[in-house]
Amino acid sequence: MKKLTALLLAVVMLLGCASALADNIKMDVLTFQFVPSKDADVIITGTKNLPELIKAEMANLGYDIGEVQISVGTSYEATGEAMTAGTIDVGWLPGGTYAIYSQSKEVDVILTATRAGLSNDSENPADWNGIENKTLPTDDQVTFYRSLIYAAPTEKGKALAAKVNAGEALTWDELNDCTWAVGNTSSSAGYIYPTMWLMDHYDGKKISDLSSVVNLGYADAFAQAASEQVDIICCYADGRRDYEKPWNLPTDEQDETGKQGMGREGAIWDELNVIGVTSGIYNDTVAVTTAKPEIYNPEFINALQTALINIINTEEGQAIFSVYSHTGYAIAQDSDYDAARQALTAVK
């Protein structure tokens, strides 16, 4: 009798599970896109296991998803445009990009990334320079980061670094005489906040007022700094950590993440000197399109928030999202990015 009872209970449980799965909402495809703030190959390789994790978590939360597609946009703006058109459901957008594409309410934030704080948060650029000031992660979780303006090891870049490290102020003419590598105009760390730094220090002058500017992704900016083709680059504050190893690898080799070697001999902390420090930038978003009712509704958003928070709180999830230096996710609301919109207004 006991064995029969146990068997019946097992059958009931299996039927219950089958019924629960049958009640799940079916979705054929869910599309995710990352912006190219890192090499596209690095992002795709690092996130290759994410689709199965998302499908498993969402199934537990009431959604059976046939396929999860992961892609990398050709630019920040391309991802924003795709989300406004509804061809991408979920995107990882920097704060500045989100501020642009949320103005017409065509995308909406659901999560803010948290990341490990850095051992250095000084507003004095000289405090960031030299291997003795190497930037290290801390255990503190922060919802902001800074952009840094770096001088490359060119003749002009070295002259700028020498002045900054001696405590001397740089002039507009000295900066204007250099070739700058900057990001897309919607990039918080690559363009918007460096522009605000210039405006604050040089009577409202902007990146658009500089004589020689090229638009490059971060990988290309570091590579051209290493090959001394540009004098100044703009990047997030832990950028040198990401490119520390490839900086010194031979140019025909790659590091374990696929970054190409840059062939330098000196340490990146000594050769790529900080000459400017921006104000804090609110962290990256996870945002959803508002163009599709099956995506933009409270039930789905709540499930996706829970799924991504659950995933990043696992060891495998930590490894996946380390590609963006994300170590956690917090529930977000649109008003968190009001300061980013103010920054965009100032830059315009």
Secondary structure, DSSP 8 states (H G I E B T S, - for coil): -HHHHHHHHHHHHHHHHHHHHHHSEEEEEEEEEE-SSS-HHHHHHHTTTHHHHHHHHHHHTTEEEEEEEEEE-SSHHHHHHHHHHTS-SEEEE-HHHHHHHTTTTSEEEEEEEEEEEES---S-GGGG-SGGG---EEEEEESEE-EEEEE-SSHHHHHHHHHHHTT----HHHHHTSEEEE--TT-IIIIIHHHHHHHHHTTT--GGG-SEEEE--HHHHHHHHHTTS-SEEEEETTHHHHTHHHHHS-TT-B-TT--B-----S-HHHHSEEEEE---EE--EEEEESS-TTTSSHHHHHHHHHHHHHHHTSHHHHHHHGGGT--EEEE--GGGGHHHHHHHHHH-
